[in-house]
Amino acid sequence: MFSPPVLGFAAASGTGKTSLLTKLIPVLKAHNLQIGIIKHSHHDFEIDQPGKDSFRLRKAGATPVMLVSRYRRAIISELPANADISLAEQLAVFPKAGLDLILVEGFRHESYPKIELCRPNLDKPLLYPADPSIIAIASDQPLSTPPGLPCLDLNDPQAIAEFIIEIFLKRQRD
């Protein structure tokens, strides 16, 4: 079974991963790529609404709960409290049919191809010196990077999309 390439975006909280992705996805879609996203959260969250039937069924103990309409589908699964979650586990249950690329926000400590986002004004340490799976850096200021590690303009989603299409996806196909 075909499994689409996986590319992550890693950085400290507040660096702008989601902001970049919301600009990057339409550019990739304009190239006729079907994109899926996995976003890691360190917080508990409720995707369902209190008082709705699906929420009540889940609170009664059903897991997973699938909510379906003619417009979309959501599957809500409860995970064990304090469970370690891995990207591999999430990819195993992620629907891949029809996708050309899976983008991941987070899971920065796992080994898979990633673009590191950097805003030097935030004074956060760079990840790439300790993470050989980082394939490029996207920064809002010029950086001196080692040979072979491209530095992309964080504020230019078109250039980042070109890197993904022309470099990353072509390498995955070869």
Backbone torsions as a table, in degrees:
resi	resn	phi	psi	omega
1	MET	NA	133.8	179.7
2	PHE	-64.9	134.8	174.3
3	SER	-122.5	118.9	-176.8
4	PRO	-65.6	153.9	176.5
5	PRO	-59.4	151.6	-179.6
6	VAL	-118.3	129.8	178.8
7	LEU	-134.7	127.1	-177.9
8	GLY	-101.8	162.9	173.1
9	PHE	-126.1	118.0	-171.7
10	ALA	-124.2	139.4	177.6
11	ALA	-179.3	168.2	174.7
12	ALA	-66.1	154.8	176.7
13	SER	-57.0	139.2	177.7
14	GLY	90.1	1.8	-178.6
15	THR	-81.1	-23.8	176.9
16	GLY	111.9	29.2	-179.8
17	LYS	-61.5	-51.8	-178.5
18	THR	-64.5	-40.7	178.8
19	SER	-60.0	-43.9	177.8
20	LEU	-64.1	-47.2	-177.4
21	LEU	-60.5	-38.0	179.5
22	THR	-67.0	-23.2	175.4
23	LYS	-89.4	-33.2	-175.7
24	LEU	-75.3	-39.6	-176.5
25	ILE	-57.4	-47.8	178.9
26	PRO	-61.6	-32.5	178.4
27	VAL	-67.3	-43.9	177.9
28	LEU	-65.6	-39.8	178.0
29	LYS	-62.9	-34.3	178.3
30	ALA	-64.7	-19.7	175.2
31	HIS	-94.0	17.6	178.1
32	ASN	62.9	29.9	175.5
33	LEU	-95.1	136.0	174.3
34	GLN	-93.0	124.1	-170.8
35	ILE	-116.0	133.4	169.5
36	GLY	-113.0	157.3	-178.7
37	ILE	-131.8	137.8	167.1
38	ILE	-119.3	122.6	179.4
39	LYS	-115.6	124.9	178.7
40	HIS	-88.8	135.0	176.0
41	SER	-122.6	140.6	176.3
42	HIS	-92.3	1.0	-175.7
43	HIS	-113.6	154.7	170.5
44	ASP	-69.1	148.3	178.9
45	PHE	-147.7	155.1	173.5
46	GLU	-115.8	120.3	177.7
47	ILE	-95.7	-18.5	-179.6
48	ASP	-97.5	167.0	-176.8
49	GLN	-110.3	129.8	176.6
50	PRO	-53.8	139.0	179.5
51	GLY	93.8	-21.9	178.3
52	LYS	-77.1	152.5	-176.7
53	ASP	-56.5	-44.9	-178.1
54	SER	-63.4	-37.5	177.0
55	PHE	-64.0	-45.6	-179.5
56	ARG	-63.2	-40.7	179.0
57	LEU	-64.7	-41.4	178.5
58	ARG	-66.5	-42.7	178.9
59	LYS	-66.3	-24.4	176.9
60	ALA	-76.2	-11.6	175.4
61	GLY	121.9	-3.3	179.1
62	ALA	-74.5	132.0	173.3
63	THR	-157.2	125.8	2.9
64	PRO	-79.4	165.6	173.8
65	VAL	-120.3	128.3	176.8
66	MET	-108.7	127.0	176.8
67	LEU	-110.5	123.7	-173.3
68	VAL	-131.2	135.9	169.6
69	SER	-134.3	-179.6	178.3
70	ARG	-72.4	-5.7	-176.7
71	TYR	-105.1	-32.5	-177.1
72	ARG	-164.0	170.6	179.7
73	ARG	-135.0	141.1	174.5
74	ALA	-133.8	134.8	174.4
75	ILE	-114.4	124.5	-179.2
76	ILE	-112.9	118.7	179.3
77	SER	-120.0	133.4	175.3
78	GLU	-81.5	137.2	176.2
79	LEU	-106.6	151.0	178.2
80	PRO	-58.5	141.8	179.1
81	ALA	-57.0	138.0	178.5
82	ASN	61.0	21.5	178.6
83	ALA	-72.2	140.4	171.3
84	ASP	-77.6	128.4	178.5
85	ILE	-109.8	144.8	-180.0
86	SER	-122.7	156.1	176.1
87	LEU	-63.0	-40.0	-179.6
88	ALA	-58.3	-41.1	178.7
89	GLU	-64.5	-40.3	-178.9
90	GLN	-70.5	-38.4	177.3
91	LEU	-64.4	-33.2	-179.1
92	ALA	-63.9	-30.1	-178.5
93	VAL	-104.9	-1.8	-177.7
94	PHE	-77.0	130.7	178.2
95	PRO	-69.8	119.5	-173.7
96	LYS	-105.9	-11.0	-175.1
97	ALA	-55.7	127.8	176.2
98	GLY	81.2	-2.1	-177.6
99	LEU	-87.1	145.0	174.0
100	ASP	-99.9	-22.8	-174.5
101	LEU	-159.7	138.1	172.5
102	ILE	-111.0	120.3	175.9
103	LEU	-96.9	143.2	-178.1
104	VAL	-125.5	130.0	172.8
105	GLU	-107.0	112.4	-179.4
106	GLY	107.8	-157.6	-174.5
107	PHE	52.5	39.1	-172.4
108	ARG	-66.6	-19.4	-178.9
109	HIS	-91.2	0.4	178.2
110	GLU	-94.2	157.3	-176.7
111	SER	-92.8	102.8	173.9
112	TYR	-161.0	158.7	-176.2
113	PRO	-60.2	131.6	-176.7
114	LYS	-140.9	151.1	166.1
115	ILE	-104.5	124.5	178.7
116	GLU	-87.7	133.5	174.8
117	LEU	-97.1	137.8	-176.1
118	CYS	-138.6	131.8	170.8
119	ARG	-126.2	96.6	-175.5
120	PRO	-52.2	-30.6	179.5
121	ASN	-64.2	-20.1	178.1
122	LEU	-79.1	-12.8	176.7
123	ASP	57.6	43.3	176.8
124	LYS	-102.1	143.8	179.2
125	PRO	-67.0	145.3	177.2
126	LEU	-73.6	145.7	-179.6
127	LEU	-87.3	-30.6	-169.5
128	TYR	-58.8	-32.4	-178.9
129	PRO	-61.4	-27.6	-178.9
130	ALA	-107.2	2.8	-176.0
131	ASP	-130.9	97.0	-179.0
132	PRO	-69.4	-7.4	179.2
133	SER	-85.1	-2.3	175.8
134	ILE	-78.1	122.3	-174.2
135	ILE	-101.9	-10.8	178.1
136	ALA	-166.7	162.3	173.9
137	ILE	-121.3	137.5	173.4
138	ALA	-114.8	117.2	-174.9
139	SER	-128.7	153.9	176.2
140	ASP	-89.3	2.3	175.0
141	GLN	-140.0	150.4	177.8
142	PRO	-59.0	139.2	178.7
143	LEU	-126.5	152.8	171.9
144	SER	-92.8	108.8	-178.9
145	THR	-113.0	158.4	178.6
146	PRO	-63.7	155.2	176.6
147	PRO	-55.0	139.3	178.6
148	GLY	88.8	-7.2	177.6
149	LEU	-110.5	98.7	-176.6
150	PRO	-64.0	145.2	173.6
151	CYS	-112.7	115.5	-177.0
152	LEU	-102.2	158.1	178.0
153	ASP	-82.2	113.9	-178.8
154	LEU	-58.2	-27.4	-177.7
155	ASN	-93.5	13.2	-179.7
156	ASP	-126.1	80.9	-178.8
157	PRO	-57.7	-31.0	179.2
158	GLN	-63.1	-44.2	179.5
159	ALA	-66.4	-37.3	178.2
160	ILE	-67.4	-40.8	177.2
161	ALA	-62.4	-41.8	178.0
162	GLU	-61.1	-41.3	176.8
163	PHE	-61.3	-45.0	-178.9
164	ILE	-61.8	-45.9	-176.3
165	ILE	-74.0	-49.6	-172.4
166	GLU	-80.5	-28.0	-177.7
167	ILE	-108.7	-62.6	-173.2
168	PHE	-62.6	-55.4	-176.1
169	LEU	-66.7	-35.6	177.3
170	LYS	-65.0	-38.9	176.6
171	ARG	-63.8	-37.4	-178.6
172	GLN	-66.7	-33.0	-178.6
173	ARG	-78.0	-29.4	-177.0
174	ASP	-76.4	NA	NA
